[in-house]
């Protein structure tokens, strides 16, 4: 059975975008069907134009990566969410998308699926861990099974050792994610896919059990 993985992210200057691509690559390597999706940009033009990299990246991906839709979450067996830190919290762009998921949540369409998260900041202590923990608060409400990388593979150590999720520190680790960071992101995508596959089996077994109980 093919596992469906949705990698949904927001990126202003491209760092989280590159992490998202690597997570998607890892999921595909593990046999998943993957949808790589970006959430809509909400910032005004005057703010975007203050940063040349922001404007350049937005123009680059507009026709390259489709915008996320709620249907992508209904389709997926597992989710990977990426966001830059915003004062130690989730970006408004990604949060706005998550805030539209109420109908799926109320219908139980997000429960018992696997989810993981990743992030980027410019400073070494720029809020990477608190951003991921804040994002996980949404996932708790959904009833998903959170899949952190933990310290389960050497790639995690090679990327700096963040057990909460892959994180990139632009001011320390370079202008763009290094191969070590991308390797950790690919591993995170593979791990998510493996757990998502188990969750598919769990949901099917539970549905079969409920059907059997109703017919008894």
C-alpha positions as CSV (number, residue, x, y, z in Angstrom):
1,X,0.0,0.0,0.0
2,X,1.3,3.4,-0.9
3,X,1.5,6.0,1.9
4,X,0.5,9.6,1.1
5,X,2.7,12.3,2.6
6,X,1.9,16.0,2.5
7,X,4.8,18.4,3.0
8,X,3.3,21.8,3.7
9,X,5.4,24.8,4.6
10,X,6.0,28.5,4.6
11,X,9.3,30.0,3.5
12,X,10.2,33.7,3.0
13,X,13.8,33.6,1.7
14,X,14.1,29.9,0.7
15,X,15.7,28.1,3.7
16,X,12.6,26.3,4.8
17,X,11.7,25.7,1.2
18,X,14.9,23.7,0.8
19,X,14.3,21.8,4.0
20,X,10.8,21.0,2.7
21,X,12.2,19.7,-0.6
22,X,14.6,17.4,1.4
23,X,11.9,16.1,3.6
24,X,9.8,15.3,0.5
25,X,12.8,13.6,-1.1
26,X,13.2,11.4,2.0
27,X,9.6,10.5,2.0
28,X,9.7,9.5,-1.6
29,X,12.8,7.4,-1.0
30,X,10.8,5.5,1.6
31,X,8.1,4.8,-1.1
32,X,5.6,7.5,-0.3
33,X,3.5,9.5,-2.8
34,X,4.4,13.0,-1.9
35,X,2.7,16.4,-2.3
36,X,5.0,19.4,-1.7
37,X,2.9,22.4,-1.0
38,X,3.5,26.0,0.1
39,X,1.0,28.1,2.0
40,X,-0.1,31.4,0.7
41,X,1.9,34.6,1.3
42,X,0.1,37.1,3.5
43,X,2.8,39.8,3.9
44,X,2.2,43.1,2.1
45,X,4.4,44.1,-0.8
46,X,6.2,46.8,1.1
47,X,7.5,44.3,3.7
48,X,8.5,41.8,1.0
49,X,10.4,44.4,-0.9
50,X,12.5,45.3,2.1
51,X,14.3,42.0,1.7
52,X,15.6,41.2,-1.8
53,X,15.9,37.5,-1.0
54,X,12.3,37.4,0.1
55,X,11.0,39.0,-3.2
56,X,13.3,36.8,-5.3
57,X,12.2,33.6,-3.6
58,X,8.5,34.4,-3.9
59,X,8.9,35.0,-7.6
60,X,10.9,31.8,-8.0
61,X,8.4,29.5,-6.5
62,X,5.1,31.1,-7.6
63,X,4.8,28.8,-10.6
64,X,7.0,26.0,-9.2
65,X,5.2,24.9,-6.0
66,X,1.4,24.7,-5.8
67,X,-0.4,26.4,-2.9
68,X,-1.6,24.0,-0.1
69,X,-5.3,23.2,0.1
70,X,-7.3,21.6,2.9
71,X,-7.9,18.6,0.6
72,X,-4.1,17.9,0.8
73,X,-4.6,17.1,4.5
74,X,-7.6,14.9,3.9
75,X,-5.6,13.0,1.2
76,X,-2.5,12.5,3.3
77,X,-1.6,9.7,5.7
78,X,1.2,11.8,7.2
79,X,2.1,15.5,7.4
80,X,5.3,17.4,7.6
81,X,5.0,21.1,8.4
82,X,7.8,23.6,8.0
83,X,8.0,27.2,9.2
84,X,10.6,29.8,10.0
85,X,10.6,31.0,13.6
86,X,8.6,34.2,14.2
87,X,9.6,35.4,17.7
88,X,9.8,31.7,18.7
89,X,6.5,30.9,17.2
90,X,4.8,29.6,14.0
91,X,4.7,32.0,11.1
92,X,1.4,33.8,10.5
93,X,1.2,32.3,7.0
94,X,1.3,28.7,8.1
95,X,-0.8,29.4,11.2
96,X,-3.5,30.9,9.0
97,X,-3.6,27.7,6.9
98,X,-3.8,25.6,10.0
99,X,-6.7,27.7,11.3
100,X,-8.8,26.7,8.4
101,X,-8.7,23.0,9.2
102,X,-11.7,23.1,11.6
103,X,-14.1,21.1,9.3
104,X,-11.5,18.3,8.9
105,X,-10.8,18.2,12.6
106,X,-14.4,18.1,13.6
107,X,-15.0,15.3,11.2
108,X,-12.1,13.3,12.6
109,X,-10.2,13.4,9.3
110,X,-6.9,14.4,10.9
111,X,-6.8,11.9,13.8
112,X,-4.6,8.9,13.9
113,X,-2.2,10.2,11.2
114,X,1.5,10.8,11.6
115,X,3.0,14.3,11.7
116,X,6.4,16.0,12.0
117,X,7.8,19.5,11.8
118,X,10.9,21.4,10.9
119,X,12.1,25.0,11.1
120,X,14.8,27.6,10.4
121,X,16.1,30.8,12.2
122,X,19.0,33.2,11.7
123,X,20.3,32.9,15.3
124,X,21.5,29.9,17.2
125,X,19.0,30.6,20.0
126,X,16.4,32.1,17.7
127,X,13.5,29.9,19.0
128,X,13.8,26.8,16.9
129,X,12.6,24.4,19.7
130,X,9.8,26.7,20.9
131,X,8.6,27.1,17.3
132,X,8.3,23.3,16.8
133,X,6.7,22.9,20.2
134,X,4.2,25.6,19.4
135,X,3.4,23.9,16.1
136,X,2.9,20.6,17.9
137,X,0.1,22.2,20.0
138,X,-2.0,22.1,16.9
139,X,-1.1,18.5,16.2
140,X,-2.2,17.5,19.8
141,X,-5.6,18.9,19.1
142,X,-5.9,17.0,15.9
143,X,-5.1,13.7,17.6
144,X,-2.1,13.0,15.3
145,X,0.9,10.9,16.3
146,X,3.8,13.2,16.5
147,X,7.0,11.8,14.9
148,X,10.1,13.7,16.0
149,X,13.5,12.6,14.7
150,X,14.8,12.1,18.2
151,X,18.3,10.8,18.4
152,X,17.6,7.8,16.2
153,X,20.1,8.3,13.4
154,X,23.6,9.7,12.9
155,X,22.1,12.2,10.5
156,X,20.5,14.0,13.4
157,X,23.8,14.5,15.1
158,X,25.4,15.6,11.9
159,X,22.8,18.4,11.6
160,X,23.4,19.7,15.1
161,X,21.4,17.3,17.2
162,X,17.9,18.8,17.4
163,X,15.6,15.9,18.5
164,X,12.4,18.0,18.0
165,X,12.8,18.4,14.2
166,X,15.4,19.4,11.6
167,X,16.4,23.0,12.1
168,X,18.7,25.3,10.2
169,X,20.6,28.2,11.8
170,X,21.3,30.6,8.9
171,X,23.6,32.9,10.9
172,X,25.8,30.0,12.0
173,X,25.5,27.2,9.5
174,X,25.7,29.2,6.3
175,X,23.5,31.1,3.7
176,X,21.7,27.9,2.7
177,X,21.2,24.6,4.4
178,X,24.3,22.4,4.2
179,X,24.3,18.8,3.0
180,X,24.4,17.6,6.7
181,X,21.2,19.6,7.4
182,X,19.5,18.2,4.2
183,X,20.5,14.7,5.1
184,X,18.7,15.1,8.5
185,X,15.7,16.4,6.7
186,X,15.6,13.5,4.3
187,X,15.9,11.1,7.2
188,X,13.0,12.9,8.9
189,X,10.9,12.4,5.8
190,X,11.8,8.7,5.7
191,X,11.0,8.2,9.4
192,X,7.6,10.0,9.0
193,X,6.7,7.7,6.1
194,X,7.6,4.6,8.1
195,X,5.4,5.6,11.0
196,X,2.6,6.8,8.7
197,X,2.5,3.3,7.2
198,X,2.1,1.8,10.6
199,X,-0.7,4.2,11.4
200,X,-2.5,3.2,8.1
201,X,-2.4,-0.4,9.3
202,X,-3.7,0.7,12.7
203,X,-6.6,2.7,11.2
204,X,-7.6,-0.2,8.9
205,X,-7.5,-2.7,11.7
206,X,-9.6,-0.5,13.9
207,X,-12.1,0.1,11.2
208,X,-12.3,-3.7,10.6
209,X,-12.8,-4.2,14.3
210,X,-15.6,-1.7,14.5
211,X,-17.3,-3.2,11.5
212,X,-17.1,-6.6,13.0
213,X,-18.6,-5.4,16.3
214,X,-21.5,-3.8,14.5
215,X,-22.3,-6.9,12.5
216,X,-22.0,-9.3,15.5
